[in-house]
Structures are given as structure tokens and as C-alpha cells.
Amino acid sequence: MNRLTMTAIAALIGAMALPVMANDHKVISTDNIEWGMLNPARGDASPKAADLWGDRTKDVATGMLVKFQKGFSSPPHIHNITYRGIVIDGLMHNDDPSAEKMWLPSGSFWTQPAGESHITAANGDDNLIYLEIDSGPYLVKPVEQAFDNGERPINMTENNLFWLNVKDATWLEAGNAQISYLWGKPDAANGSFVKLPAGFKGAIESGNALKAVVVKGSATYQWGNQQALTALTPSSFFSSDAQGKHVINAKTEVVLYVNSSGPFSVK
């Protein structure tokens, strides 16, 4: 194996701080997330938000980060569309306005059906979620416009997840990797948590469109055979629109939320 020169090492480390975007793939490090306001009309009372893909103001599927201050509690409201939520940091509650608080920690998952009255609250020192919609725009509306679309909400705390290992799931070829299915069908559009152990050196390979957000842990990332490295920490994001290999070197245990249009493998 050729040894890297100090110049080459410095170049690689420098590349870790830059967003990488191309027609076939995209990666965004935590330091390069561009924040705005989820509801600019509320000023400083609004949670902060950042689109990782899509555009929450348009009629397109979108994945975004939303950041809440400790003690935040929304008034009862509805949304025009259903969304999925992944807790990255802090403690979150999302339920009927009269429900007792059930605080969801990092690694938890919930769904909020369109039209259903609810509140969202945050109770950690820092509170961050990944929010995903299949169509937009993402709007907040008054409870007077509530409706029943037939869906029912899900609140899945981290310690109630069911994890499959290489003996249970054909998608896993790496011995200590685990997967927890959240929604959809494995051979079609689906969402899941993928857990990689500390020291994992391998790849997520897909022939379909794939998007992934780091929920927990620290790793480095490469796209295929490219040399450029990107540091992955919670809220980092990578995606591909075509067949490819997401190479990951996990420094600690890493949990990813993966949205895929079809099957993928962890090798």
C-alpha cells in the first residue's frame, strides 16, 4: 500500500469540511448545514430548519432538519400532509393535545398523519429531528381545519425498536451490522434504521435512489473509489440517485436512518 504524504493527508482533511455534490450523489457534513426558520412569520419563536433534500415550500418530497429550543411547545395545530420524524438529539413529544407527555429520545421514530390535531414539544438542552414528507408543501394550519385521512400516528421510542442481524436479514452481509425496518416494503420504497458497530469498515451499496441521515455516532465517508473524505456526525447526510457504493469507516457505533426506493445491502 502506498503511503500518503503529509500534503495528501492535509488535502484529505481539508476536503472533509466541504460539501460534495454531483449529479449522482451528495454529501453534507454537519458544519455545512444551512439553517433558516421553519416558520419565518413567528420570528425567534420559530424552530430553525434546513432542507437536506427537496424543498419544503414546493410540491415535492423533502427531508429536512428541525431544531427546537428547550421548553418549546407548539399550540395545537394540523398539517396538510403526513410526515415522519426521527429524533437525532434531545427529547421530543408529539401527540394529541390532551395526551400525557411521552418524551422520545435520540433514535426514536414517529409519524404524524395529515389533518390530525396535535402538539409538538421539546425538553432536551438541544433538540434536533429529521422530518420527512412524501409530498409538499409543508404547511401548518389551525385545528379548525382538522380532518381524518384514515391514518393513525405511530410513536416508537428507541428501546422498543426490533433489530435484525445478518442471520435474519438478507440485506446484511457485514457480520455485526443490524437493521430495524420502520415503514414501507423491503423490495419497494422503505425506511429503516441501520446500526454499524464501532470499527465497521464497509459500504452500503444500492442500485436505487438512497438517502441517509446520521442519527448517532461518528464516521468518515467516501463515495465509491473517490479519495475525498467527509466527516459524518449526527445530522450529516448522504445520498445517491443511481447505483453506487457509500463507503463508511465507523469510529464509534453509528446509527443511520436510510430512505431507499428499493433494496440495498450492507457489506
PEFEN-V244586 format. One record per pair of residues at least 6 apart in sequence whose C-alpha atoms are under 6 Angstrom apart, sorted by the first residue. I is the first residue (numbers start at 1). GAP is how many residues later the second one is. If there is no record, write none. Layout:
I/GAP
I/GAP
This chain:
12/216
15/213
16/213
16/214
16/215
19/9
20/6
20/7
24/216
24/217
25/214
25/215
26/212
26/213
27/210
27/211
28/208
28/209
29/207
30/205
30/206
34/16
35/14
35/15
36/12
36/13
37/11
37/12
38/9
38/10
38/11
39/7
47/20
47/21
48/18
48/19
49/16
49/17
50/14
50/15
51/13
52/11
52/12
53/9
53/10
54/7
54/8
55/7
56/6
56/81
56/82
57/80
58/78
58/79
59/76
59/77
59/78
60/75
60/76
61/72
61/73
61/74
62/70
62/71
63/68
63/69
64/66
64/67
65/64
65/65
66/62
66/63
67/60
67/61
68/59
70/52
70/53
70/54
70/55
71/51
71/52
72/49
72/50
73/47
73/48
74/45
74/46
76/42
76/43
77/40
77/41
77/64
77/65
77/66
78/37
78/38
78/39
78/62
78/63
78/65
79/35
79/36
79/60
79/61
79/62
80/34
80/35
80/59
81/33
82/30
82/31
82/32
83/28
83/29
83/49
83/50
84/26
84/27
84/47
84/48
85/24
85/25
85/45
85/46
86/22
86/23
86/43
86/44
87/19
87/20
87/21
87/42
88/18
88/40
88/41
88/127
89/17
89/38
89/39
90/15
90/34
90/36
90/37
91/12
91/13
91/14
91/31
91/32
91/33
92/11
92/12
92/29
92/30
93/9
93/10
93/27
93/28
94/25
94/26
95/23
95/24
96/22
97/21
97/22
104/53
107/51
108/48
108/49
108/50
109/47
110/44
110/45
110/46
111/42
111/43
112/41
113/38
113/40
115/31
115/32
115/33
116/30
117/26
162/18
163/16
163/17
164/14
164/15
165/13
166/6
166/9
171/94
172/93
172/94
173/93
173/94
174/93
177/18
177/19
178/16
178/17
179/14
179/15
180/12
180/13
181/11
182/9
182/10
183/7
183/8
184/6
186/77
187/75
187/76
188/73
188/74
189/71
189/72
189/73
190/69
190/70
191/67
191/68
192/65
192/66
193/63
193/64
194/61
194/62
195/59
195/60
196/57
196/58
197/56
198/52
198/53
198/54
198/55
199/51
199/52
200/49
200/50
201/47
201/48
202/45
202/46
202/65
203/43
203/44
203/45
203/63
203/64
204/41
204/42
204/61
204/62
205/39
205/40
205/59
205/60
206/37
206/38
206/58
207/35
207/36
208/34
208/53
208/54
209/31
209/32
209/33
209/51
209/52
210/29
210/30
210/49
210/50
211/27
211/28
211/47
211/48
212/25
212/26
212/45
212/46
213/22
213/23
213/24
213/43
213/44
214/20
214/21
214/22
214/42
215/19
215/40
215/41
216/18
216/38
216/39
217/16
217/35
217/36
217/37
218/14
218/15
218/33
218/34
219/13
219/30
219/31
219/32
220/10
220/11
220/12
220/28
220/29
221/8
221/9
221/26
221/27
222/7
222/25
223/23
224/21
